[in-house]
Amino acid sequence: MASEDTWEGKSSAKVPGVSPDKVWAVIDDYANIYKYLPSIDATTIVSGEPGKLGCVRLCSGNPLPGSQERAFTNEKLVAYDPAERTLSFEVVENNIGFKDYVATLKVLPEEDGSTIEWSFVTPAMPPPYWTLEKVNGYISFCVNYLAEKIVEENKA
């Protein structure tokens, strides 16, 4: 539940016809998330090893609104459980206004495929760029785009 000081949210997307193991393989490929999110152009491991706590990836993407500066986040792996198909990362450095943002991605089995669940918690951010509604909208867009890309990839 969100409060004035803390924002929380969750969004999920069905991945019909794709097994949880195949979906998890995409989420678990920590260095290649850029292939599945349109706002990220490149991902580079800057320290540690994927699948190991403390691993940090640099995600860079589209220019910031009204600027030529490219958006970036450094995301540190803070929880990892491949048996449960879940991982959490914390944004430790960025230029998009996030502070102490922690996201958890979870792959859940369904009768005909999977569901990806993306939840987050972050201290409230000062306006004007982010609001709770904008963060929720962005996460919803990301998880749905991710699911669509995985479905497309598995049709080939």
Buried (B, 14 or more C-beta within 10 A) or exposed (E): EBEEEEBBBBBBBBBEBBBBEBBBBBBBBBBEBBEBBEBBEEBEEEEBEBEEEEBBBBBBBEEBEEEEEEBBBBBBBBEBEEEEBBBBBBBBEBEBBBEEBBBBBBBBEBEEBBBBBBBBBBEBBEEEEBEBEEBBEBBBBBBBBBBEBBBEEBEE
